[in-house]
Amino acid sequence: MLQIKRFIEKVSLSEGRRMKDVVLPLDEARFLRDELAKLLSDLHEKNSVEKKEEIIKVQITGGSFK
């Protein structure tokens, strides 16, 4: 999350100075990319696990019908 926080701070600072561009050195951009990819991967994995664990139980009774 550190790289994402740094990016947010850079964008906020640029907005405060009314700059049109935010420039990241390649190393920072790589770290940000890796952090975002890990977050997205973790989120996807979490959603996949939650869907697999969903149990649906259906019980059908005929009542008094014979």
C-alpha positions in Angstrom: 0.0 0.0 0.0 3.0 2.3 0.4 3.4 2.9 -3.4 -0.3 3.6 -3.7 -0.2 6.1 -0.9 2.8 7.8 -2.5 1.0 8.0 -5.8 -2.1 9.6 -4.1 0.2 12.1 -2.4 1.9 13.0 -5.7 -1.5 13.5 -7.4 -2.8 15.7 -4.5 0.4 17.8 -4.5 0.2 18.2 -8.3 -3.5 19.3 -8.0 -2.5 21.8 -5.3 0.1 23.3 -7.5 -2.3 23.2 -10.5 0.1 21.1 -12.5 -1.2 19.2 -15.6 1.1 16.2 -15.3 2.3 13.7 -12.7 5.6 12.1 -13.6 6.8 8.9 -12.0 10.3 7.5 -12.3 10.3 4.1 -13.9 11.2 2.4 -10.6 8.3 4.0 -8.8 6.0 3.1 -11.7 7.1 -0.6 -11.6 6.6 -0.7 -7.8 3.1 0.8 -8.2 2.2 -1.6 -10.9 3.4 -4.6 -8.9 1.4 -3.4 -5.8 -1.7 -2.9 -7.9 -1.4 -6.3 -9.5 -1.0 -8.0 -6.1 -4.0 -6.2 -4.7 -6.1 -7.1 -7.8 -4.9 -10.7 -7.6 -5.7 -11.0 -3.9 -9.2 -9.5 -4.5 -9.9 -11.9 -7.3 -8.7 -14.9 -5.2 -10.9 -13.8 -2.3 -14.0 -13.4 -4.5 -13.4 -16.8 -6.1 -13.1 -18.5 -2.7 -16.2 -16.9 -1.4 -18.2 -18.0 -4.4 -17.0 -21.6 -4.1 -17.9 -21.8 -0.4 -21.5 -20.7 -1.0 -23.9 -23.6 -0.1 -27.4 -23.7 -1.3 -29.8 -26.1 0.4 -33.1 -26.8 -1.3 -35.8 -28.9 0.4 -39.0 -29.7 -1.5 -42.0 -31.2 0.4 -45.2 -32.3 -1.1 -47.2 -31.3 2.0 -50.4 -33.2 2.0 -50.2 -34.1 -1.7 -50.0 -37.9 -2.3 
